[in-house]
């Protein structure tokens, strides 16, 4: 009887440890942030060394859209009012201040990440109106762009 109780206890503890480790390993559960990340305004904020680059350093194709003038003055996640004439971008995980080179249709623009988003399925990055105008994205509205971290 005592031996059976020890075996059951061992397995219960093993399962509990497995569940805790599994929860920590999945950064998308909403419960525990990945190592090096902190919650900021509902979005994960990474330090520069811990950013999950997903091959962005060498360039990655992302679906882009843009914020138009109707959002002028709205506070961004970084606390800075949105300026549609500025060269800024919103990304879900890249640290604020990250400089990106965004290319579309043979033209490129440099932007700084200062907001979180986009929060529309299938989109990876939002550009300011000026940045979208510079590369010709406003005509398409939503299009694949090449993004490189500078």
C-alpha positions in Angstrom: 0.0 0.0 0.0 2.8 2.4 0.9 4.7 1.6 -2.3 1.6 2.3 -4.4 1.1 5.6 -2.7 4.8 6.6 -3.5 4.4 5.6 -7.1 1.2 7.6 -7.5 2.8 10.6 -5.8 5.9 10.3 -8.0 3.8 10.4 -11.2 1.6 13.3 -9.9 4.8 15.4 -9.2 6.2 14.4 -12.6 3.1 15.5 -14.4 3.0 18.8 -12.5 6.6 19.6 -13.4 5.9 18.8 -17.1 2.9 21.1 -17.1 4.9 24.0 -15.6 7.8 23.5 -18.0 5.4 23.3 -21.0 3.6 26.5 -19.9 7.0 28.4 -19.7 8.1 27.1 -23.0 5.1 28.5 -24.9 5.3 32.4 -25.0 1.9 32.7 -26.6 -0.1 31.3 -23.7 -0.5 34.8 -22.3 0.5 33.5 -18.8 4.3 33.7 -18.8 6.3 35.9 -21.1 9.3 34.5 -22.9 12.8 34.9 -21.4 14.0 38.5 -21.8 10.5 39.8 -22.6 8.2 42.0 -20.6 4.6 43.0 -21.1 4.1 46.5 -22.3 0.6 47.8 -23.2 -0.6 44.2 -23.8 2.2 43.5 -26.2 5.5 41.7 -25.6 8.5 44.1 -25.4 11.9 42.6 -25.9 15.4 43.8 -25.1 17.5 44.2 -28.3 19.5 41.0 -27.6 16.4 38.8 -27.1 14.3 39.9 -30.1 13.0 36.9 -32.0 14.2 38.1 -35.4 12.5 35.4 -37.6 15.3 36.1 -40.2 14.4 39.8 -40.3 18.1 40.7 -40.0 18.7 39.3 -43.5 15.4 40.5 -44.8 11.9 39.1 -44.6 8.7 39.5 -46.6 5.9 40.8 -44.4 2.3 41.9 -45.2 2.1 45.7 -44.7 -0.6 48.2 -44.3 -0.6 51.8 -43.2 -2.1 54.3 -40.7 -3.8 57.2 -42.5 -4.3 60.8 -41.3 -7.4 59.8 -39.3 -5.1 58.6 -36.5 -3.2 61.9 -36.1 -2.4 62.7 -32.5 -3.5 59.3 -31.1 -1.0 58.0 -28.6 1.2 55.1 -29.9 2.2 52.3 -27.6 5.5 54.0 -26.9 3.6 57.1 -25.6 4.4 59.3 -28.6 1.5 60.9 -30.5 1.1 59.5 -34.0 2.4 61.7 -36.7 1.4 60.6 -40.2 4.1 62.7 -41.7 6.8 60.9 -39.6 8.6 57.8 -40.8 7.4 55.3 -38.2 6.0 51.7 -38.0 4.0 49.4 -35.8 5.2 45.9 -35.1 4.0 43.3 -32.6 7.4 42.4 -31.0 10.3 44.5 -32.2 11.7 46.9 -29.6 10.7 50.5 -29.9 13.3 52.5 -31.7 14.3 49.6 -34.0 15.3 51.0 -37.4 13.9 49.1 -40.4 14.4 49.4 -44.1 11.1 48.7 -45.8 11.1 48.1 -49.6 8.2 47.9 -52.0 8.0 48.3 -55.8 11.7 49.1 -56.1 11.6 51.9 -53.6 12.7 51.8 -49.9 12.1 53.9 -46.8 13.7 53.8 -43.3 11.3 53.8 -40.4 11.5 53.5 -36.6 9.2 51.2 -34.6 7.2 53.2 -32.1 3.9 51.3 -31.9 2.4 47.9 -31.5 0.3 46.2 -34.2 -1.1 45.6 -36.6 -4.0 43.7 -35.0 -5.6 42.4 -38.2 -5.0 38.8 -39.2 -2.5 38.3 -41.9 -0.7 41.6 -41.4 2.7 42.0 -40.0 3.6 45.7 -40.0 1.8 49.0 -40.2 3.6 52.1 -41.7 2.8 55.7 -41.2 1.1 57.6 -44.1 4.4 59.3 -45.2 6.4 56.1 -45.2 3.7 54.3 -47.2 3.5 57.2 -49.7 7.3 57.2 -50.1 7.3 53.6 -51.3 3.9 53.6 -53.2 2.1 51.4 -50.7 -0.9 53.7 -50.4 -2.2 52.8 -53.8 -2.2 49.1 -52.9 -3.4 49.5 -49.3 -2.1 46.1 -48.2 0.8 44.5 -49.9 3.9 42.3 -49.2 7.0 44.3 -48.4 10.6 43.4 -47.8 11.8 44.4 -44.2 15.3 44.5 -43.0 16.6 45.5 -39.5 19.3 48.1 -39.8 
